[in-house]
Amino acid sequence: MARKKAPLDFEQSLADLQQLVERLESGELSLEDSLSAFEQGIRLTRDCQSALGQAEQKVQVLLERDGETQSVPFDADEDA
């Protein structure tokens, strides 16, 4: 059963992710805490990617609706 997520605050998630990276890079976390932080970072990364994908879709719809600008499809997987 899929759970519903609260609306994503992209900026807050990105800030949380940066803090996690800094904590991991400090080398002061135990292995267990490092793994937990890493898992949380993966979730935040996926949430941010999802938010960016939704924003991209909105921009593309707006560009198509306007008719003045021709949009070029963006393939997010090209850089991955």
MIMAR-709434 format. One record per residue: x, y, z of N, C-alpha, C, O, CB in turn; residue number from 1. Coordinates in steps of 0.2 Angstrom, whole numbers, plus 5000, padded with zeros to 4 digits. Glycine has a CB too. Layout:
BEGIN
<<X, Y, Z>, <X, Y, Z>, <X, Y, Z>, <X, Y, Z>, <X, Y, Z>, NUM>,
...
END
This chain:
BEGIN
<<5004, 4994, 5000>, <5000, 5000, 5000>, <5004, 5006, 5000>, <5009, 5007, 5004>, <4995, 5000, 5006>, 1>,
<<5004, 5010, 4995>, <5008, 5017, 4995>, <5005, 5022, 4999>, <4999, 5023, 5000>, <5008, 5019, 4987>, 2>,
<<5010, 5025, 5003>, <5008, 5030, 5007>, <5008, 5037, 5004>, <5012, 5038, 4999>, <5012, 5030, 5014>, 3>,
<<5004, 5042, 5006>, <5004, 5048, 5003>, <5009, 5053, 5006>, <5010, 5052, 5012>, <4997, 5051, 5003>, 4>,
<<5013, 5056, 5002>, <5018, 5061, 5005>, <5015, 5068, 5006>, <5011, 5070, 5002>, <5024, 5061, 5001>, 5>,
<<5017, 5071, 5011>, <5016, 5079, 5011>, <5019, 5082, 5006>, <5024, 5080, 5003>, <5018, 5081, 5018>, 6>,
<<5016, 5088, 5004>, <5020, 5092, 4999>, <5027, 5093, 5000>, <5029, 5095, 5006>, <5016, 5099, 4998>, 7>,
<<5031, 5092, 4995>, <5038, 5093, 4996>, <5041, 5100, 4996>, <5039, 5104, 4991>, <5042, 5089, 4991>, 8>,
<<5044, 5102, 5001>, <5048, 5108, 5001>, <5055, 5107, 4998>, <5059, 5105, 5002>, <5048, 5111, 5008>, 9>,
<<5056, 5108, 4992>, <5062, 5107, 4989>, <5068, 5110, 4992>, <5073, 5107, 4993>, <5062, 5109, 4981>, 10>,
<<5067, 5116, 4994>, <5073, 5120, 4997>, <5075, 5117, 5003>, <5081, 5116, 5005>, <5071, 5127, 4998>, 11>,
<<5070, 5115, 5007>, <5071, 5112, 5014>, <5074, 5105, 5013>, <5079, 5103, 5017>, <5065, 5112, 5018>, 12>,
<<5072, 5101, 5008>, <5075, 5095, 5007>, <5082, 5095, 5005>, <5086, 5091, 5007>, <5071, 5091, 5002>, 13>,
<<5083, 5100, 5001>, <5090, 5101, 4998>, <5095, 5103, 5004>, <5100, 5101, 5004>, <5090, 5106, 4993>, 14>,
<<5092, 5108, 5008>, <5096, 5110, 5014>, <5097, 5104, 5019>, <5103, 5103, 5022>, <5093, 5115, 5018>, 15>,
<<5092, 5100, 5020>, <5093, 5094, 5024>, <5098, 5089, 5021>, <5102, 5086, 5025>, <5086, 5090, 5025>, 16>,
<<5098, 5088, 5015>, <5103, 5084, 5011>, <5110, 5087, 5012>, <5115, 5083, 5013>, <5101, 5083, 5004>, 17>,
<<5111, 5093, 5012>, <5117, 5096, 5012>, <5120, 5095, 5019>, <5126, 5093, 5020>, <5117, 5104, 5011>, 18>,
<<5116, 5095, 5024>, <5118, 5094, 5031>, <5120, 5087, 5032>, <5125, 5086, 5036>, <5112, 5096, 5036>, 19>,
<<5116, 5082, 5029>, <5118, 5075, 5030>, <5125, 5074, 5027>, <5129, 5070, 5030>, <5113, 5071, 5026>, 20>,
<<5126, 5077, 5021>, <5132, 5076, 5018>, <5138, 5079, 5022>, <5143, 5075, 5023>, <5132, 5080, 5011>, 21>,
<<5137, 5084, 5025>, <5142, 5087, 5029>, <5144, 5083, 5035>, <5149, 5082, 5037>, <5140, 5094, 5032>, 22>,
<<5138, 5080, 5038>, <5139, 5075, 5044>, <5143, 5069, 5042>, <5147, 5067, 5045>, <5132, 5073, 5047>, 23>,
<<5141, 5066, 5036>, <5144, 5060, 5033>, <5152, 5062, 5032>, <5156, 5058, 5034>, <5141, 5058, 5027>, 24>,
<<5153, 5068, 5029>, <5160, 5069, 5027>, <5164, 5071, 5033>, <5170, 5070, 5033>, <5160, 5075, 5023>, 25>,
<<5161, 5073, 5039>, <5165, 5074, 5045>, <5169, 5068, 5048>, <5174, 5069, 5051>, <5161, 5077, 5050>, 26>,
<<5166, 5062, 5046>, <5169, 5056, 5049>, <5168, 5055, 5056>, <5171, 5050, 5059>, <5176, 5056, 5047>, 27>,
<<5164, 5058, 5059>, <5162, 5058, 5066>, <5156, 5053, 5068>, <5155, 5052, 5074>, <5161, 5064, 5069>, 28>,
<<5153, 5051, 5063>, <5147, 5046, 5064>, <5149, 5039, 5065>, <5154, 5037, 5062>, <5142, 5047, 5059>, 29>,
<<5146, 5035, 5069>, <5147, 5028, 5069>, <5145, 5025, 5062>, <5141, 5028, 5058>, <5143, 5025, 5075>, 30>,
<<5146, 5019, 5061>, <5144, 5015, 5055>, <5137, 5015, 5055>, <5134, 5016, 5050>, <5147, 5008, 5055>, 31>,
<<5133, 5013, 5061>, <5126, 5013, 5061>, <5123, 5020, 5059>, <5118, 5020, 5055>, <5124, 5010, 5067>, 32>,
<<5126, 5025, 5062>, <5123, 5032, 5061>, <5124, 5034, 5054>, <5120, 5037, 5051>, <5126, 5037, 5066>, 33>,
<<5130, 5032, 5051>, <5132, 5034, 5044>, <5127, 5030, 5039>, <5125, 5033, 5034>, <5139, 5032, 5043>, 34>,
<<5125, 5024, 5040>, <5121, 5020, 5036>, <5114, 5023, 5036>, <5110, 5024, 5031>, <5120, 5013, 5038>, 35>,
<<5112, 5025, 5042>, <5105, 5028, 5043>, <5105, 5035, 5040>, <5100, 5037, 5036>, <5104, 5029, 5051>, 36>,
<<5110, 5039, 5040>, <5111, 5046, 5037>, <5111, 5045, 5029>, <5108, 5048, 5026>, <5117, 5050, 5039>, 37>,
<<5114, 5039, 5027>, <5115, 5038, 5020>, <5108, 5036, 5017>, <5106, 5039, 5012>, <5120, 5032, 5018>, 38>,
<<5104, 5032, 5021>, <5097, 5030, 5019>, <5093, 5036, 5018>, <5089, 5037, 5014>, <5094, 5025, 5024>, 39>,
<<5093, 5041, 5023>, <5089, 5047, 5023>, <5091, 5051, 5017>, <5087, 5054, 5014>, <5090, 5051, 5030>, 40>,
<<5098, 5051, 5016>, <5100, 5055, 5010>, <5097, 5053, 5004>, <5096, 5057, 4999>, <5107, 5055, 5010>, 41>,
<<5097, 5046, 5003>, <5094, 5043, 4997>, <5087, 5045, 4996>, <5085, 5047, 4991>, <5095, 5035, 4997>, 42>,
<<5083, 5045, 5002>, <5076, 5047, 5001>, <5075, 5054, 4999>, <5071, 5056, 4995>, <5072, 5046, 5008>, 43>,
<<5079, 5058, 5002>, <5079, 5066, 5001>, <5081, 5067, 4993>, <5078, 5071, 4990>, <5084, 5070, 5005>, 44>,
<<5086, 5063, 4991>, <5088, 5064, 4984>, <5082, 5062, 4979>, <5081, 5066, 4974>, <5094, 5060, 4983>, 45>,
<<5079, 5057, 4981>, <5073, 5054, 4977>, <5068, 5059, 4977>, <5065, 5061, 4972>, <5071, 5047, 4979>, 46>,
<<5066, 5062, 4983>, <5061, 5067, 4983>, <5063, 5073, 4979>, <5059, 5076, 4976>, <5060, 5069, 4991>, 47>,
<<5069, 5075, 4980>, <5071, 5081, 4976>, <5071, 5080, 4968>, <5069, 5084, 4965>, <5078, 5083, 4978>, 48>,
<<5073, 5074, 4966>, <5072, 5073, 4959>, <5065, 5073, 4957>, <5064, 5075, 4951>, <5076, 5066, 4958>, 49>,
<<5061, 5070, 4961>, <5054, 5070, 4959>, <5051, 5077, 4959>, <5047, 5079, 4954>, <5050, 5066, 4965>, 50>,
<<5053, 5081, 4963>, <5051, 5088, 4963>, <5053, 5092, 4957>, <5050, 5096, 4954>, <5053, 5092, 4970>, 51>,
<<5059, 5091, 4955>, <5062, 5094, 4949>, <5059, 5091, 4943>, <5057, 5095, 4938>, <5070, 5092, 4949>, 52>,
<<5057, 5085, 4943>, <5053, 5082, 4937>, <5046, 5085, 4936>, <5044, 5087, 4931>, <5053, 5074, 4938>, 53>,
<<5043, 5086, 4942>, <5037, 5089, 4942>, <5037, 5096, 4939>, <5033, 5099, 4936>, <5033, 5089, 4949>, 54>,
<<5042, 5100, 4942>, <5043, 5107, 4940>, <5045, 5107, 4932>, <5042, 5112, 4929>, <5049, 5110, 4944>, 55>,
<<5049, 5102, 4930>, <5050, 5102, 4923>, <5044, 5101, 4919>, <5043, 5104, 4913>, <5055, 5097, 4921>, 56>,
<<5040, 5097, 4921>, <5033, 5095, 4917>, <5029, 5102, 4917>, <5026, 5103, 4912>, <5029, 5090, 4920>, 57>,
<<5029, 5105, 4923>, <5025, 5111, 4923>, <5027, 5117, 4918>, <5024, 5120, 4914>, <5025, 5114, 4930>, 58>,
<<5034, 5117, 4918>, <5037, 5122, 4913>, <5036, 5120, 4906>, <5034, 5124, 4902>, <5045, 5122, 4914>, 59>,
<<5036, 5114, 4904>, <5035, 5111, 4898>, <5027, 5113, 4896>, <5026, 5115, 4890>, <5036, 5104, 4897>, 60>,
<<5023, 5112, 4900>, <5016, 5113, 4899>, <5015, 5120, 4897>, <5011, 5122, 4893>, <5011, 5111, 4905>, 61>,
<<5018, 5125, 4902>, <5017, 5132, 4901>, <5020, 5134, 4894>, <5017, 5138, 4890>, <5021, 5136, 4906>, 62>,
<<5026, 5131, 4892>, <5029, 5133, 4886>, <5024, 5131, 4880>, <5024, 5134, 4875>, <5036, 5130, 4885>, 63>,
<<5022, 5125, 4880>, <5017, 5122, 4875>, <5011, 5127, 4875>, <5008, 5128, 4869>, <5015, 5115, 4876>, 64>,
<<5008, 5129, 4880>, <5002, 5133, 4880>, <5003, 5140, 4877>, <4999, 5142, 4874>, <4999, 5133, 4888>, 65>,
<<5009, 5142, 4879>, <5011, 5149, 4876>, <5011, 5149, 4869>, <5009, 5154, 4865>, <5017, 5151, 4879>, 66>,
<<5014, 5144, 4866>, <5015, 5144, 4859>, <5020, 5148, 4855>, <5022, 5147, 4850>, <5008, 5146, 4856>, 67>,
<<5023, 5152, 4859>, <5029, 5156, 4857>, <5035, 5153, 4857>, <5040, 5154, 4853>, <5029, 5163, 4860>, 68>,
<<5036, 5149, 4862>, <5043, 5145, 4863>, <5042, 5138, 4861>, <5037, 5135, 4864>, <5045, 5147, 4870>, 69>,
<<5046, 5135, 4857>, <5046, 5128, 4856>, <5051, 5125, 4861>, <5057, 5126, 4862>, <5048, 5127, 4849>, 70>,
<<5048, 5120, 4865>, <5052, 5116, 4870>, <5055, 5110, 4867>, <5053, 5107, 4862>, <5047, 5114, 4876>, 71>,
<<5061, 5109, 4870>, <5065, 5103, 4868>, <5064, 5098, 4874>, <5066, 5100, 4879>, <5072, 5105, 4866>, 72>,
<<5062, 5092, 4872>, <5062, 5087, 4878>, <5068, 5086, 4881>, <5074, 5086, 4878>, <5059, 5080, 4875>, 73>,
<<5068, 5086, 4888>, <5073, 5085, 4892>, <5074, 5078, 4895>, <5069, 5075, 4897>, <5073, 5090, 4898>, 74>,
<<5079, 5074, 4894>, <5080, 5067, 4896>, <5084, 5067, 4902>, <5090, 5068, 4902>, <5083, 5063, 4891>, 75>,
<<5081, 5067, 4908>, <5085, 5067, 4914>, <5090, 5061, 4915>, <5094, 5062, 4919>, <5080, 5067, 4920>, 76>,
<<5089, 5056, 4912>, <5093, 5050, 4912>, <5099, 5050, 4908>, <5103, 5046, 4909>, <5089, 5044, 4911>, 77>,
<<5100, 5055, 4904>, <5106, 5056, 4900>, <5112, 5057, 4904>, <5117, 5054, 4903>, <5105, 5062, 4895>, 78>,
<<5112, 5061, 4910>, <5118, 5062, 4914>, <5119, 5057, 4919>, <5124, 5056, 4922>, <5117, 5069, 4917>, 79>,
<<5114, 5052, 4920>, <5114, 5047, 4925>, <5119, 5042, 4923>, <5120, 5037, 4927>, <5107, 5045, 4927>, 80>,
END
